Amino acid sequence: MRAINVAIVSLALISLAQSVIAAPRDASPVKRILVLGDSLSAGFGLRSSEAYPALLTEKLRAASLEFEITNASQSGGTTAGGLQRLPAHLKRKIDIFILELGINDAFTGVPIAQIRSNLQAIIDMVKARYPNARIIIAGMQLPNYAADEYVFAFGQVYADLAAKNNAALIPYLLEGVGGDPNLNQPDRVHPNAVGQKILAENVWRILEPIAREVAVIPSASEGSHLRPSITQ
């Protein structure tokens, strides 16, 4: 009887070892980028393939960097709306987070303190879920039609948040595009397809070195640590 019990225990241990070894792993080398923005990132008035996040996918592929980009941007998006929408997009692991929100808040006169608070809450939420995720903040500016205290303070929010959170900063997403009728749609607010290509270049200058650093970091199992293997 004792020999039978030993045999049963041995078989159970072998079965356990095999099941642990066979446990699924997230061995994919593909890393993930999440873009949370408004119409500028959503590509308002254009095909999704013409928006700069899709153009970044092409640049990453050309650079032999295996990244998957999720564009969670929404036309008309605000910082408060982004904060509400973000949790659903944090269910899958992200390695790089690009934050582009705030200009719609400014257009409607949302207090600077509230804009800053919402953006910080978004960053905090990402950090809490994925502490090692790299964060890129897309800076924005209001047109110089009213160079008052609000305009200055709004532009400064992004630099301050980047410094506070050790995040990378795109100084001005619309650099080289804003105000140019040849690079914008008839509303003179949203970039056309050519303008989006320039936005892609503005983001790529900041994203490329970060993506190269992140690309060599070993992937961990999504949402948990790698399961240990048992060898005999």
QUILIN-V198390 format. One record per backbone hydrogen bond with DSSP energy under -1.0 kcal/mol. CO is the residue of the C=O (numbers start at 0). NH is the residue of the N-H. Records with the same first field share a line. If there is no record, write none. Layout:
CO = NH, NH
//
This chain:
0 = 4
1 = 5
2 = 6
3 = 7
4 = 8
5 = 9
6 = 10
7 = 11
8 = 12
9 = 13
10 = 14
11 = 15
12 = 16
13 = 17
14 = 18
15 = 19
16 = 20
17 = 21
19 = 22
24 = 26
30 = 67
31 = 94, 95
32 = 69
33 = 97
34 = 71
35 = 99
36 = 73
37 = 41
38 = 42, 43
42 = 45
46 = 49
50 = 54
51 = 55
52 = 56
53 = 57
54 = 58
55 = 59
56 = 60
57 = 61
58 = 62
59 = 64
60 = 63
64 = 66
65 = 30
67 = 32
69 = 34
73 = 76
77 = 81
78 = 82
79 = 83
80 = 84
81 = 85
85 = 88
86 = 89
94 = 133
95 = 33
96 = 135
97 = 35
98 = 137
101 = 105
102 = 106
103 = 107
104 = 109
105 = 108
110 = 114
111 = 115
112 = 116
113 = 117
114 = 118
115 = 119
116 = 120
117 = 121
118 = 122
119 = 123
120 = 124
121 = 125
122 = 126
123 = 127
124 = 128
125 = 129
129 = 132
133 = 96
134 = 167
135 = 98
136 = 169
138 = 172
145 = 147
147 = 151
148 = 152
149 = 153
150 = 154
151 = 155
152 = 156
155 = 159
156 = 160
157 = 161
158 = 162
159 = 163
160 = 164
161 = 166
167 = 136
169 = 138
171 = 174
173 = 176, 177
176 = 179
179 = 182
182 = 191
184 = 187
189 = 184
191 = 195
192 = 196
193 = 197
194 = 198
195 = 199
196 = 200
197 = 201
198 = 202
199 = 203
200 = 204
202 = 206
203 = 207
206 = 210
207 = 211
208 = 212
209 = 213
210 = 214
213 = 216
220 = 223
//
